[in-house]
Amino acid sequence: MSVAEILIHLLTHGSNHRGMASRVLAANNLERPKDTFTRYLHQLEPLRRVIV
């Protein structure tokens, strides 16, 4: 694998597992967690939302 292919694999691998976990939770009528990267950024750096 090339370096680019390895990086793409690393970036997309976790999202595949996360997506499948969400599907299993939804299929069993369980609430899916609302912890996304954008939510994390909003909580970590609230001033990023301020329009200058």
PQR file of N, CA, C, O and H, with PARSE charges and radii, in Angstrom:
ATOM      1  N   MET A   1       0.842  -1.181   0.000 -0.4000 1.5000
ATOM      2  CA  MET A   1       0.000   0.000   0.000 -0.0000 2.0000
ATOM      3  C   MET A   1       0.884   1.240   0.000  0.5500 1.7000
ATOM      4  O   MET A   1       1.941   1.274   0.630 -0.5500 1.4000
ATOM      5  N   SER A   2       0.431   2.241  -0.712 -0.4000 1.5000
ATOM      6  CA  SER A   2       1.170   3.503  -0.727 -0.0000 2.0000
ATOM      7  C   SER A   2       0.871   4.265   0.565  0.5500 1.7000
ATOM      8  O   SER A   2      -0.050   3.919   1.304 -0.5500 1.4000
ATOM      9  H   SER A   2      -0.428   2.214  -1.223  0.4000 1.0000
ATOM     10  N   VAL A   3       1.651   5.292   0.821 -0.4000 1.5000
ATOM     11  CA  VAL A   3       1.438   6.116   2.018 -0.0000 2.0000
ATOM     12  C   VAL A   3       0.049   6.739   1.962  0.5500 1.7000
ATOM     13  O   VAL A   3      -0.662   6.774   2.967 -0.5500 1.4000
ATOM     14  H   VAL A   3       2.400   5.574   0.221  0.4000 1.0000
ATOM     15  N   ALA A   4      -0.333   7.228   0.792 -0.4000 1.5000
ATOM     16  CA  ALA A   4      -1.661   7.843   0.640 -0.0000 2.0000
ATOM     17  C   ALA A   4      -2.763   6.822   0.915  0.5500 1.7000
ATOM     18  O   ALA A   4      -3.749   7.150   1.576 -0.5500 1.4000
ATOM     19  H   ALA A   4       0.244   7.200  -0.024  0.4000 1.0000
ATOM     20  N   GLU A   5      -2.616   5.606   0.427 -0.4000 1.5000
ATOM     21  CA  GLU A   5      -3.622   4.566   0.656 -0.0000 2.0000
ATOM     22  C   GLU A   5      -3.715   4.207   2.133  0.5500 1.7000
ATOM     23  O   GLU A   5      -4.808   3.974   2.647 -0.5500 1.4000
ATOM     24  H   GLU A   5      -1.815   5.340  -0.110  0.4000 1.0000
ATOM     25  N   ILE A   6      -2.590   4.162   2.807 -0.4000 1.5000
ATOM     26  CA  ILE A   6      -2.584   3.863   4.243 -0.0000 2.0000
ATOM     27  C   ILE A   6      -3.295   4.969   5.017  0.5500 1.7000
ATOM     28  O   ILE A   6      -4.089   4.685   5.914 -0.5500 1.4000
ATOM     29  H   ILE A   6      -1.701   4.351   2.389  0.4000 1.0000
ATOM     30  N   LEU A   7      -3.016   6.223   4.678 -0.4000 1.5000
ATOM     31  CA  LEU A   7      -3.665   7.344   5.357 -0.0000 2.0000
ATOM     32  C   LEU A   7      -5.170   7.346   5.119  0.5500 1.7000
ATOM     33  O   LEU A   7      -5.943   7.588   6.046 -0.5500 1.4000
ATOM     34  H   LEU A   7      -2.371   6.453   3.949  0.4000 1.0000
ATOM     35  N   ILE A   8      -5.584   7.083   3.899 -0.4000 1.5000
ATOM     36  CA  ILE A   8      -7.017   7.025   3.600 -0.0000 2.0000
ATOM     37  C   ILE A   8      -7.662   5.891   4.382  0.5500 1.7000
ATOM     38  O   ILE A   8      -8.763   6.040   4.911 -0.5500 1.4000
ATOM     39  H   ILE A   8      -4.956   6.887   3.147  0.4000 1.0000
ATOM     40  N   HIS A   9      -6.977   4.767   4.454 -0.4000 1.5000
ATOM     41  CA  HIS A   9      -7.503   3.630   5.219 -0.0000 2.0000
ATOM     42  C   HIS A   9      -7.677   4.005   6.692  0.5500 1.7000
ATOM     43  O   HIS A   9      -8.711   3.713   7.294 -0.5500 1.4000
ATOM     44  H   HIS A   9      -6.082   4.646   4.024  0.4000 1.0000
ATOM     45  N   LEU A  10      -6.677   4.643   7.259 -0.4000 1.5000
ATOM     46  CA  LEU A  10      -6.763   5.044   8.665 -0.0000 2.0000
ATOM     47  C   LEU A  10      -7.896   6.033   8.901  0.5500 1.7000
ATOM     48  O   LEU A  10      -8.600   5.947   9.908 -0.5500 1.4000
ATOM     49  H   LEU A  10      -5.837   4.880   6.770  0.4000 1.0000
ATOM     50  N   LEU A  11      -8.073   6.972   7.974 -0.4000 1.5000
ATOM     51  CA  LEU A  11      -9.109   7.993   8.128 -0.0000 2.0000
ATOM     52  C   LEU A  11     -10.515   7.418   7.979  0.5500 1.7000
ATOM     53  O   LEU A  11     -11.442   7.881   8.644 -0.5500 1.4000
ATOM     54  H   LEU A  11      -7.501   7.042   7.157  0.4000 1.0000
ATOM     55  N   THR A  12     -10.683   6.434   7.131 -0.4000 1.5000
ATOM     56  CA  THR A  12     -12.027   5.907   6.871 -0.0000 2.0000
ATOM     57  C   THR A  12     -12.360   4.658   7.683  0.5500 1.7000
ATOM     58  O   THR A  12     -13.535   4.318   7.818 -0.5500 1.4000
ATOM     59  H   THR A  12      -9.930   6.058   6.591  0.4000 1.0000
ATOM     60  N   HIS A  13     -11.377   3.978   8.216 -0.4000 1.5000
ATOM     61  CA  HIS A  13     -11.601   2.713   8.912 -0.0000 2.0000
ATOM     62  C   HIS A  13     -12.529   2.880  10.115  0.5500 1.7000
ATOM     63  O   HIS A  13     -13.501   2.139  10.269 -0.5500 1.4000
ATOM     64  H   HIS A  13     -10.422   4.254   8.106  0.4000 1.0000
ATOM     65  N   GLY A  14     -12.224   3.843  10.948 -0.4000 1.5000
ATOM     66  CA  GLY A  14     -13.033   4.053  12.143 -0.0000 2.0000
ATOM     67  C   GLY A  14     -14.459   4.465  11.832  0.5500 1.7000
ATOM     68  O   GLY A  14     -15.384   4.085  12.550 -0.5500 1.4000
ATOM     69  H   GLY A  14     -11.435   4.444  10.823  0.4000 1.0000
ATOM     70  N   SER A  15     -14.649   5.235  10.775 -0.4000 1.5000
ATOM     71  CA  SER A  15     -16.006   5.668  10.432 -0.0000 2.0000
ATOM     72  C   SER A  15     -16.861   4.486  10.011  0.5500 1.7000
ATOM     73  O   SER A  15     -18.071   4.485  10.236 -0.5500 1.4000
ATOM     74  H   SER A  15     -13.897   5.544  10.192  0.4000 1.0000
ATOM     75  N   ASN A  16     -16.251   3.486   9.407 -0.4000 1.5000
ATOM     76  CA  ASN A  16     -16.999   2.295   9.022 -0.0000 2.0000
ATOM     77  C   ASN A  16     -17.520   1.577  10.263  0.5500 1.7000
ATOM     78  O   ASN A  16     -18.688   1.192  10.307 -0.5500 1.4000
ATOM     79  H   ASN A  16     -15.268   3.487   9.224  0.4000 1.0000
ATOM     80  N   HIS A  17     -16.667   1.395  11.269 -0.4000 1.5000
ATOM     81  CA  HIS A  17     -17.097   0.735  12.504 -0.0000 2.0000
ATOM     82  C   HIS A  17     -18.168   1.560  13.208  0.5500 1.7000
ATOM     83  O   HIS A  17     -19.152   1.022  13.715 -0.5500 1.4000
ATOM     84  H   HIS A  17     -15.718   1.708  11.233  0.4000 1.0000
ATOM     85  N   ARG A  18     -17.963   2.858  13.230 -0.4000 1.5000
ATOM     86  CA  ARG A  18     -18.908   3.748  13.896 -0.0000 2.0000
ATOM     87  C   ARG A  18     -20.274   3.696  13.215  0.5500 1.7000
ATOM     88  O   ARG A  18     -21.314   3.667  13.874 -0.5500 1.4000
ATOM     89  H   ARG A  18     -17.163   3.295  12.818  0.4000 1.0000
ATOM     90  N   GLY A  19     -20.247   3.686  11.878 -0.4000 1.5000
ATOM     91  CA  GLY A  19     -21.499   3.607  11.134 -0.0000 2.0000
ATOM     92  C   GLY A  19     -22.238   2.308  11.391  0.5500 1.7000
ATOM     93  O   GLY A  19     -23.462   2.300  11.521 -0.5500 1.4000
ATOM     94  H   GLY A  19     -19.402   3.710  11.343  0.4000 1.0000
ATOM     95  N   MET A  20     -21.503   1.217  11.466 -0.4000 1.5000
ATOM     96  CA  MET A  20     -22.134  -0.076  11.727 -0.0000 2.0000
ATOM     97  C   MET A  20     -22.700  -0.121  13.152  0.5500 1.7000
ATOM     98  O   MET A  20     -23.772  -0.684  13.373 -0.5500 1.4000
ATOM     99  H   MET A  20     -20.509   1.223  11.361  0.4000 1.0000
ATOM    100  N   ALA A  21     -22.000   0.454  14.096 -0.4000 1.5000
ATOM    101  CA  ALA A  21     -22.505   0.484  15.475 -0.0000 2.0000
ATOM    102  C   ALA A  21     -23.808   1.279  15.536  0.5500 1.7000
ATOM    103  O   ALA A  21     -24.740   0.887  16.239 -0.5500 1.4000
ATOM    104  H   ALA A  21     -21.128   0.911  13.916  0.4000 1.0000
ATOM    105  N   SER A  22     -23.877   2.388  14.808 -0.4000 1.5000
ATOM    106  CA  SER A  22     -25.102   3.190  14.777 -0.0000 2.0000
ATOM    107  C   SER A  22     -26.254   2.410  14.159  0.5500 1.7000
ATOM    108  O   SER A  22     -27.392   2.513  14.617 -0.5500 1.4000
ATOM    109  H   SER A  22     -23.120   2.706  14.237  0.4000 1.0000
ATOM    110  N   ARG A  23     -25.964   1.634  13.125 -0.4000 1.5000
ATOM    111  CA  ARG A  23     -27.012   0.837  12.482 -0.0000 2.0000
ATOM    112  C   ARG A  23     -27.539  -0.235  13.429  0.5500 1.7000
ATOM    113  O   ARG A  23     -28.741  -0.498  13.468 -0.5500 1.4000
ATOM    114  H   ARG A  23     -25.040   1.551  12.753  0.4000 1.0000
ATOM    115  N   VAL A  24     -26.633  -0.857  14.196 -0.4000 1.5000
ATOM    116  CA  VAL A  24     -27.059  -1.891  15.148 -0.0000 2.0000
ATOM    117  C   VAL A  24     -27.917  -1.268  16.244  0.5500 1.7000
ATOM    118  O   VAL A  24     -28.942  -1.833  16.625 -0.5500 1.4000
ATOM    119  H   VAL A  24     -25.657  -0.643  14.164  0.4000 1.0000
ATOM    120  N   LEU A  25     -27.509  -0.116  16.749 -0.4000 1.5000
ATOM    121  CA  LEU A  25     -28.298   0.559  17.775 -0.0000 2.0000
ATOM    122  C   LEU A  25     -29.675   0.931  17.240  0.5500 1.7000
ATOM    123  O   LEU A  25     -30.682   0.710  17.912 -0.5500 1.4000
ATOM    124  H   LEU A  25     -26.676   0.343  16.439  0.4000 1.0000
ATOM    125  N   ALA A  26     -29.726   1.495  16.035 -0.4000 1.5000
ATOM    126  CA  ALA A  26     -31.004   1.899  15.438 -0.0000 2.0000
ATOM    127  C   ALA A  26     -31.899   0.685  15.189  0.5500 1.7000
ATOM    128  O   ALA A  26     -33.108   0.745  15.415 -0.5500 1.4000
ATOM    129  H   ALA A  26     -28.908   1.674  15.489  0.4000 1.0000
ATOM    130  N   ALA A  27     -31.313  -0.404  14.730 -0.4000 1.5000
ATOM    131  CA  ALA A  27     -32.089  -1.620  14.463 -0.0000 2.0000
ATOM    132  C   ALA A  27     -32.713  -2.186  15.727  0.5500 1.7000
ATOM    133  O   ALA A  27     -33.719  -2.893  15.663 -0.5500 1.4000
ATOM    134  H   ALA A  27     -30.331  -0.453  14.546  0.4000 1.0000
ATOM    135  N   ASN A  28     -32.124  -1.882  16.871 -0.4000 1.5000
ATOM    136  CA  ASN A  28     -32.634  -2.366  18.157 -0.0000 2.0000
ATOM    137  C   ASN A  28     -33.379  -1.284  18.934  0.5500 1.7000
ATOM    138  O   ASN A  28     -33.585  -1.388  20.143 -0.5500 1.4000
ATOM    139  H   ASN A  28     -31.306  -1.308  16.923  0.4000 1.0000
ATOM    140  N   ASN A  29     -33.781  -0.230  18.195 -0.4000 1.5000
ATOM    141  CA  ASN A  29     -34.540   0.887  18.788 -0.0000 2.0000
ATOM    142  C   ASN A  29     -33.834   1.525  19.973  0.5500 1.7000
ATOM    143  O   ASN A  29     -34.475   1.925  20.945 -0.5500 1.4000
ATOM    144  H   ASN A  29     -33.614  -0.146  17.212  0.4000 1.0000
ATOM    145  N   LEU A  30     -32.525   1.618  19.892 -0.4000 1.5000
ATOM    146  CA  LEU A  30     -31.734   2.271  20.937 -0.0000 2.0000
ATOM    147  C   LEU A  30     -31.244   3.609  20.428  0.5500 1.7000
ATOM    148  O   LEU A  30     -30.986   3.771  19.235 -0.5500 1.4000
ATOM    149  H   LEU A  30     -32.004   1.293  19.103  0.4000 1.0000
ATOM    150  N   GLU A  31     -31.116   4.564  21.324 -0.4000 1.5000
ATOM    151  CA  GLU A  31     -30.671   5.890  20.933 -0.0000 2.0000
ATOM    152  C   GLU A  31     -29.201   5.867  20.547  0.5500 1.7000
ATOM    153  O   GLU A  31     -28.364   5.278  21.232 -0.5500 1.4000
ATOM    154  H   GLU A  31     -31.326   4.433  22.293  0.4000 1.0000
ATOM    155  N   ARG A  32     -28.914   6.519  19.442 -0.4000 1.5000
ATOM    156  CA  ARG A  32     -27.524   6.603  18.992 -0.0000 2.0000
ATOM    157  C   ARG A  32     -26.846   7.798  19.654  0.5500 1.7000
ATOM    158  O   ARG A  32     -27.485   8.834  19.841 -0.5500 1.4000
ATOM    159  H   ARG A  32     -29.593   6.998  18.886  0.4000 1.0000
ATOM    160  N   PRO A  33     -25.574   7.680  20.010 -0.5600 1.5000
ATOM    161  CA  PRO A  33     -24.867   8.807  20.648  0.2800 2.0000
ATOM    162  C   PRO A  33     -24.746   9.989  19.693  0.5500 1.7000
ATOM    163  O   PRO A  33     -24.637   9.817  18.479 -0.5500 1.4000
ATOM    164  N   LYS A  34     -24.767  11.174  20.254 -0.4000 1.5000
ATOM    165  CA  LYS A  34     -24.679  12.390  19.450 -0.0000 2.0000
ATOM    166  C   LYS A  34     -23.284  13.007  19.555  0.5500 1.7000
ATOM    167  O   LYS A  34     -23.145  14.229  19.598 -0.5500 1.4000
ATOM    168  H   LYS A  34     -24.855  11.314  21.241  0.4000 1.0000
ATOM    169  N   ASP A  35     -22.276  12.179  19.594 -0.4000 1.5000
ATOM    170  CA  ASP A  35     -20.913  12.679  19.736 -0.0000 2.0000
ATOM    171  C   ASP A  35     -20.211  12.655  18.377  0.5500 1.7000
ATOM    172  O   ASP A  35     -19.608  11.653  17.992 -0.5500 1.4000
ATOM    173  H   ASP A  35     -22.389  11.186  19.559  0.4000 1.0000
ATOM    174  N   THR A  36     -20.301  13.746  17.680 -0.4000 1.5000
ATOM    175  CA  THR A  36     -19.648  13.850  16.380 -0.0000 2.0000
ATOM    176  C   THR A  36     -18.440  14.769  16.490  0.5500 1.7000
ATOM    177  O   THR A  36     -18.269  15.474  17.485 -0.5500 1.4000
ATOM    178  H   THR A  36     -20.791  14.560  17.993  0.4000 1.0000
ATOM    179  N   PHE A  37     -17.625  14.753  15.482 -0.4000 1.5000
ATOM    180  CA  PHE A  37     -16.434  15.605  15.476 -0.0000 2.0000
ATOM    181  C   PHE A  37     -16.818  17.083  15.522  0.5500 1.7000
ATOM    182  O   PHE A  37     -16.171  17.877  16.205 -0.5500 1.4000
ATOM    183  H   PHE A  37     -17.764  14.181  14.674  0.4000 1.0000
ATOM    184  N   THR A  38     -17.878  17.450  14.789 -0.4000 1.5000
ATOM    185  CA  THR A  38     -18.281  18.863  14.792 -0.0000 2.0000
ATOM    186  C   THR A  38     -18.780  19.281  16.171  0.5500 1.7000
ATOM    187  O   THR A  38     -18.519  20.400  16.614 -0.5500 1.4000
ATOM    188  H   THR A  38     -18.404  16.805  14.234  0.4000 1.0000
ATOM    189  N   ARG A  39     -19.495  18.391  16.848 -0.4000 1.5000
ATOM    190  CA  ARG A  39     -19.948  18.709  18.210 -0.0000 2.0000
ATOM    191  C   ARG A  39     -18.752  18.888  19.139  0.5500 1.7000
ATOM    192  O   ARG A  39     -18.729  19.795  19.972 -0.5500 1.4000
ATOM    193  H   ARG A  39     -19.708  17.483  16.489  0.4000 1.0000
ATOM    194  N   TYR A  40     -17.767  18.020  18.988 -0.4000 1.5000
ATOM    195  CA  TYR A  40     -16.538  18.126  19.776 -0.0000 2.0000
ATOM    196  C   TYR A  40     -15.873  19.485  19.561  0.5500 1.7000
ATOM    197  O   TYR A  40     -15.469  20.141  20.521 -0.5500 1.4000
ATOM    198  H   TYR A  40     -17.785  17.283  18.312  0.4000 1.0000
ATOM    199  N   LEU A  41     -15.760  19.907  18.296 -0.4000 1.5000
ATOM    200  CA  LEU A  41     -15.146  21.195  18.007 -0.0000 2.0000
ATOM    201  C   LEU A  41     -15.949  22.347  18.595  0.5500 1.7000
ATOM    202  O   LEU A  41     -15.371  23.303  19.111 -0.5500 1.4000
ATOM    203  H   LEU A  41     -16.089  19.375  17.516  0.4000 1.0000
ATOM    204  N   HIS A  42     -17.260  22.269  18.525 -0.4000 1.5000
ATOM    205  CA  HIS A  42     -18.103  23.322  19.090 -0.0000 2.0000
ATOM    206  C   HIS A  42     -17.899  23.444  20.587  0.5500 1.7000
ATOM    207  O   HIS A  42     -17.864  24.549  21.130 -0.5500 1.4000
ATOM    208  H   HIS A  42     -17.730  21.492  18.106  0.4000 1.0000
ATOM    209  N   GLN A  43     -17.762  22.298  21.258 -0.4000 1.5000
ATOM    210  CA  GLN A  43     -17.555  22.331  22.700 -0.0000 2.0000
ATOM    211  C   GLN A  43     -16.134  22.765  23.059  0.5500 1.7000
ATOM    212  O   GLN A  43     -15.928  23.472  24.046 -0.5500 1.4000
ATOM    213  H   GLN A  43     -17.790  21.401  20.817  0.4000 1.0000
ATOM    214  N   LEU A  44     -15.169  22.347  22.267 -0.4000 1.5000
ATOM    215  CA  LEU A  44     -13.775  22.647  22.558 -0.0000 2.0000
ATOM    216  C   LEU A  44     -13.427  24.109  22.272  0.5500 1.7000
ATOM    217  O   LEU A  44     -12.720  24.754  23.047 -0.5500 1.4000
ATOM    218  H   LEU A  44     -15.337  21.773  21.466  0.4000 1.0000
ATOM    219  N   GLU A  45     -13.936  24.621  21.147 -0.4000 1.5000
ATOM    220  CA  GLU A  45     -13.590  25.976  20.712 -0.0000 2.0000
ATOM    221  C   GLU A  45     -14.838  26.751  20.321  0.5500 1.7000
ATOM    222  O   GLU A  45     -15.086  26.954  19.133 -0.5500 1.4000
ATOM    223  H   GLU A  45     -14.510  24.098  20.518  0.4000 1.0000
ATOM    224  N   PRO A  46     -15.636  27.191  21.304 -0.5600 1.5000
ATOM    225  CA  PRO A  46     -16.889  27.879  20.976  0.2800 2.0000
ATOM    226  C   PRO A  46     -16.687  29.193  20.213  0.5500 1.7000
ATOM    227  O   PRO A  46     -17.594  29.636  19.508 -0.5500 1.4000
ATOM    228  N   LEU A  47     -15.545  29.806  20.338 -0.4000 1.5000
ATOM    229  CA  LEU A  47     -15.318  31.071  19.637 -0.0000 2.0000
ATOM    230  C   LEU A  47     -15.149  30.888  18.128  0.5500 1.7000
ATOM    231  O   LEU A  47     -15.173  31.871  17.387 -0.5500 1.4000
ATOM    232  H   LEU A  47     -14.808  29.447  20.911  0.4000 1.0000
ATOM    233  N   ARG A  48     -14.980  29.670  17.667 -0.4000 1.5000
ATOM    234  CA  ARG A  48     -14.878  29.419  16.233 -0.0000 2.0000
ATOM    235  C   ARG A  48     -16.189  29.771  15.521  0.5500 1.7000
ATOM    236  O   ARG A  48     -16.192  30.027  14.317 -0.5500 1.4000
ATOM    237  H   ARG A  48     -14.961  28.872  18.269  0.4000 1.0000
ATOM    238  N   ARG A  49     -17.287  29.782  16.257 -0.4000 1.5000
ATOM    239  CA  ARG A  49     -18.599  30.070  15.664 -0.0000 2.0000
ATOM    240  C   ARG A  49     -18.866  31.565  15.558  0.5500 1.7000
ATOM    241  O   ARG A  49     -19.818  31.976  14.894 -0.5500 1.4000
ATOM    242  H   ARG A  49     -17.284  29.574  17.235  0.4000 1.0000
ATOM    243  N   VAL A  50     -18.046  32.376  16.197 -0.4000 1.5000
ATOM    244  CA  VAL A  50     -18.256  33.812  16.174 -0.0000 2.0000
ATOM    245  C   VAL A  50     -17.869  34.364  14.808  0.5500 1.7000
ATOM    246  O   VAL A  50     -16.745  34.176  14.344 -0.5500 1.4000
ATOM    247  H   VAL A  50     -17.272  32.042  16.736  0.4000 1.0000
ATOM    248  N   ILE A  51     -18.823  35.051  14.170 -0.4000 1.5000
ATOM    249  CA  ILE A  51     -18.545  35.643  12.861 -0.0000 2.0000
ATOM    250  C   ILE A  51     -17.902  37.008  13.072  0.5500 1.7000
ATOM    251  O   ILE A  51     -18.434  37.862  13.781 -0.5500 1.4000
ATOM    252  H   ILE A  51     -19.736  35.204  14.547  0.4000 1.0000
ATOM    253  N   VAL A  52     -16.767  37.188  12.453 -0.4000 1.5000
ATOM    254  CA  VAL A  52     -16.000  38.429  12.623 -0.0000 2.0000
ATOM    255  C   VAL A  52     -16.318  39.386  11.499  0.5500 1.7000
ATOM    256  O   VAL A  52     -15.776  40.491  11.457 -0.5500 1.4000
ATOM    257  H   VAL A  52     -16.335  36.494  11.878  0.4000 1.0000
TER
END
